[in-house]
Amino acid sequence: MANTTESNVPGDDVLEEPVPAMQQLLDNPFLLLFIGIAVPTVLYTIWGVMEIVNLPIAK
């Protein structure tokens, strides 16, 4: 006698797991755009301030 229920059908016994935080971050293109613009801006600004502070005082 054959079993009529199929246990290998995708989606039947899938448990709803929470989406990981890193996946949520990478799924948001506008957040990635903001991070891609903000991080270099902040780093180059800090780098520029450090360079100006290290300049010798003119005599």
Backbone as a chain_set.jsonl record, in Angstrom:
{"seq": "MANTTESNVPGDDVLEEPVPAMQQLLDNPFLLLFIGIAVPTVLYTIWGVMEIVNLPIAK", "coords": {"N": [[0.848, -1.169, 0.0], [0.677, 2.143, -0.922], [1.924, 5.261, 0.28], [0.026, 8.152, 0.27], [0.49, 10.76, 0.92], [2.722, 13.393, 0.409], [5.852, 14.044, 1.678], [7.95, 15.598, 0.972], [7.33, 18.015, -0.123], [8.032, 21.33, -0.782], [7.697, 23.9, 1.635], [5.679, 22.867, 3.205], [6.361, 21.94, 5.818], [7.876, 24.011, 6.783], [9.373, 25.973, 9.174], [8.645, 29.137, 10.558], [11.198, 31.222, 10.756], [12.965, 33.849, 12.414], [14.151, 36.677, 10.542], [17.563, 37.155, 10.01], [19.565, 39.854, 11.375], [21.661, 40.905, 9.802], [20.899, 40.136, 7.243], [18.561, 41.612, 6.937], [19.7, 44.151, 6.891], [21.256, 44.037, 4.529], [19.267, 43.709, 2.683], [18.072, 46.138, 2.33], [18.182, 48.618, 0.136], [18.314, 51.444, 0.259], [19.307, 52.022, 2.777], [21.824, 50.859, 2.515], [22.843, 52.563, 0.535], [22.905, 54.985, 1.958], [24.776, 54.309, 3.995], [26.977, 53.783, 2.373], [27.575, 56.314, 1.435], [27.805, 57.912, 3.732], [29.812, 56.756, 5.437], [32.398, 56.923, 4.001], [32.439, 59.732, 3.794], [32.546, 60.639, 6.478], [34.943, 59.401, 7.288], [36.878, 60.558, 5.517], [36.576, 63.219, 6.257], [37.447, 63.188, 8.938], [40.068, 62.345, 8.467], [41.011, 64.545, 6.973], [40.854, 66.61, 8.902], [42.732, 65.668, 10.735], [45.044, 65.875, 9.178], [45.205, 68.649, 8.816], [45.58, 69.497, 11.456], [48.11, 68.447, 11.913], [49.751, 70.039, 10.37], [52.654, 72.109, 10.174], [53.147, 75.145, 12.009], [53.22, 78.26, 10.393], [55.978, 80.544, 10.075]], "CA": [[0.0, 0.0, 0.0], [1.519, 3.33, -1.064], [1.574, 6.432, 1.078], [-0.442, 9.171, -0.667], [0.932, 12.085, 1.325], [4.114, 13.663, 0.052], [6.501, 14.771, 2.768], [9.051, 16.399, 0.442], [6.81, 19.202, -0.781], [8.58, 22.511, -0.099], [6.758, 24.824, 2.248], [4.715, 22.214, 4.083], [6.806, 21.874, 7.205], [8.876, 25.05, 7.009], [9.111, 26.785, 10.358], [8.906, 30.561, 10.37], [12.335, 31.658, 11.556], [13.185, 35.3, 12.275], [15.156, 37.058, 9.557], [18.752, 37.675, 10.693], [19.751, 41.302, 11.274], [22.545, 41.228, 8.68], [20.121, 39.984, 6.019], [17.681, 42.78, 6.856], [20.545, 45.276, 6.491], [21.662, 43.886, 3.142], [18.08, 43.744, 1.834], [17.567, 47.504, 2.253], [19.112, 49.35, -0.729], [18.473, 52.843, 0.651], [20.212, 52.028, 3.921], [23.16, 50.605, 1.973], [23.257, 53.797, -0.129], [23.255, 55.944, 3.007], [26.03, 53.878, 4.62], [28.028, 53.935, 1.375], [27.929, 57.732, 1.308], [28.122, 58.479, 5.041], [31.066, 56.241, 6.002], [33.553, 57.601, 3.413], [32.407, 61.158, 4.118], [33.03, 60.803, 7.847], [36.36, 59.017, 7.355], [37.694, 61.568, 4.849], [36.533, 64.433, 7.068], [38.355, 62.97, 10.07], [41.42, 62.322, 7.909], [41.359, 65.927, 6.632], [41.089, 67.364, 10.143], [44.012, 65.205, 11.279], [46.111, 66.45, 8.347], [45.295, 70.091, 9.103], [46.141, 69.632, 12.788], [49.518, 68.083, 11.859], [50.548, 70.999, 9.603], [53.458, 72.981, 11.031], [52.732, 76.547, 12.061], [54.092, 79.104, 9.572], [56.688, 81.583, 10.825]], "C": [[0.904, 1.246, 0.0], [0.988, 4.475, -0.202], [1.208, 7.57, 0.131], [-0.008, 10.576, -0.27], [2.408, 12.25, 0.98], [4.741, 14.517, 1.151], [7.616, 15.67, 2.266], [8.579, 17.627, -0.322], [7.35, 20.426, -0.05], [7.475, 23.397, 0.463], [5.766, 24.185, 3.177], [5.12, 22.295, 5.546], [7.894, 22.903, 7.515], [8.475, 25.873, 8.223], [9.451, 28.24, 10.056], [10.016, 30.985, 11.311], [12.498, 33.159, 11.393], [14.307, 35.583, 11.275], [16.358, 37.638, 10.306], [18.946, 39.17, 10.424], [20.62, 41.676, 10.078], [21.807, 41.094, 7.352], [19.161, 41.153, 5.848], [18.463, 44.001, 6.4], [20.866, 45.206, 5.005], [20.476, 43.89, 2.179], [17.539, 45.157, 1.64], [18.519, 48.356, 1.407], [19.322, 50.805, -0.302], [19.388, 52.976, 1.87], [21.641, 51.774, 3.464], [23.698, 51.847, 1.262], [23.689, 54.828, 0.897], [24.591, 55.587, 3.659], [27.195, 54.077, 3.662], [28.449, 55.366, 1.156], [28.425, 58.288, 2.638], [29.487, 58.031, 5.565], [32.287, 56.894, 5.344], [33.603, 59.095, 3.737], [32.974, 61.412, 5.504], [34.523, 60.488, 7.931], [37.255, 60.059, 6.699], [37.678, 62.888, 5.614], [37.477, 64.318, 8.262], [39.804, 62.992, 9.595], [41.883, 63.745, 7.574], [41.645, 66.767, 7.862], [42.413, 66.957, 10.762], [45.184, 65.784, 10.483], [46.283, 67.934, 8.639], [45.929, 70.315, 10.475], [47.652, 69.346, 12.774], [50.375, 69.04, 11.027], [51.39, 71.865, 10.554], [52.978, 74.429, 10.941], [53.724, 77.382, 11.266], [54.738, 80.194, 10.432], [56.801, 82.848, 10.039]], "O": [[1.794, 1.368, 0.842], [-0.215, 4.626, 0.007], [2.009, 7.921, -0.735], [-0.135, 11.5, -1.074], [3.226, 11.363, 1.226], [4.223, 15.576, 1.505], [8.181, 16.435, 3.047], [9.344, 18.216, -1.085], [7.158, 20.561, 1.159], [6.445, 23.607, -0.177], [5.058, 24.898, 3.888], [4.321, 22.673, 6.403], [8.727, 22.694, 8.398], [7.366, 26.403, 8.287], [10.436, 28.528, 9.375], [9.807, 31.097, 12.519], [12.195, 33.694, 10.326], [15.278, 34.833, 11.176], [16.19, 38.52, 11.148], [18.541, 39.682, 9.38], [20.341, 42.669, 9.405], [22.065, 41.863, 6.426], [18.966, 41.634, 4.732], [17.96, 44.802, 5.613], [20.759, 46.209, 4.299], [20.666, 44.06, 0.974], [16.618, 45.349, 0.845], [19.563, 48.778, 1.906], [20.414, 51.343, -0.488], [20.153, 53.935, 1.975], [22.572, 52.403, 3.966], [24.885, 52.153, 1.374], [24.723, 55.475, 0.731], [25.44, 56.456, 3.855], [28.278, 54.491, 4.077], [29.577, 55.615, 0.73], [29.38, 59.065, 2.659], [30.242, 58.852, 6.086], [33.155, 57.385, 6.066], [34.681, 59.657, 3.932], [33.799, 62.308, 5.682], [35.279, 61.22, 8.569], [38.291, 60.414, 7.26], [38.678, 63.606, 5.614], [38.222, 65.251, 8.559], [40.666, 63.586, 10.243], [43.024, 64.107, 7.86], [42.587, 67.558, 7.862], [43.147, 67.809, 11.264], [46.207, 66.144, 11.065], [47.412, 68.42, 8.702], [46.735, 71.232, 10.636], [48.394, 69.948, 13.55], [51.595, 68.882, 10.975], [50.908, 72.298, 11.6], [52.466, 74.865, 9.909], [54.934, 77.237, 11.439], [54.137, 80.697, 11.381], [57.371, 83.826, 10.522]]}, "num_chains": 1, "name": "protein.A"}
